Amino acid sequence: MKIYGDLISPFVRMTIVAAHEVGLAGKVEHVVEAVKPTEVNARLASLSPIGKVPVLETGHGHGIYDSRVIIEYLAHTAGNTNLIPHEPARRFRVLTLQALGQGLADSAVAYRYETAARPRGLQWEDWMARTETRLHATFDELESNWIDLLQDVNAGSIAAAVTLAYIDFRLPDIHWRNGHPRLGRWHEHFSGRDSMKNTSIANR
Ligand SMILES: N[C@@H](CCC(=O)N[C@@H](CS)C(=O)NCC(=O)O)C(=O)O
């Protein structure tokens, strides 16, 4: 199977980290594919009409997307029940934490497009201010309510860890560690995992 996309994309990195965590990294061919929000990528378009990364191409040539479904596919293929647990109470806590990490990534990537890609005269100040509020509310929520579940390696902790690393890399002026000491300590610890070190974007 192949996964398309660049590791700088937090959504792509989440899937590759998940592949490492379920023991499938050796079975996944990572194909670096660049995308721009203003251009159609022909190779991706043949697998996904949405045209965003990541896309997983199965051995039979089928496209699987988006990152959440790819992670579920990888866990299912590996027979792993830790990333997305079956036990209902835990399952929906993990899926909610994953939604929080994914929502953080949605806001961070959109903020990056708005500040780095959109022409200056067309930037929308109110939208940027609202997005910053959303980012900071999510840091507060992770610090206050999710530190316990973040200790496990699951779809939620992977989403949060990868997205915070993306924010460090692309949005260094968003000082998310300020006021969130437990989140900062957890992130440092989680970043020491092989899955994170093998997919590091810090020196790009
Ligand atoms: N919900 C999607 C989001 C993926 C996404 O936003 N990917 C970005 C890169 S970080 C992308 O492909 N952007 C290109 C575009 O917007 O056309 C997922 O979880 O996979």
The ligand as an ORCA input file, in Angstrom:
! r2SCAN-3c Opt
* xyz 0 1
  N      -9.776     16.107      6.626
  C      -8.578     15.863      5.857
  C      -7.764     17.137      5.782
  C      -6.553     16.982      4.877
  C      -5.931     18.329      4.507
  O      -6.457     19.409      4.825
  N      -4.776     18.266      3.831
  C      -4.133     19.473      3.337
  C      -2.633     19.448      3.622
  S      -2.298     19.713      5.331
  C      -4.273     19.527      1.831
  O      -4.211     18.504      1.165
  N      -4.450     20.737      1.279
  C      -4.542     20.939     -0.127
  C      -5.806     21.630     -0.519
  O      -6.466     22.219      0.357
  O      -6.114     21.580     -1.707
  C      -7.797     14.714      6.488
  O      -7.992     14.474      7.693
  O      -7.046     14.002      5.796
*
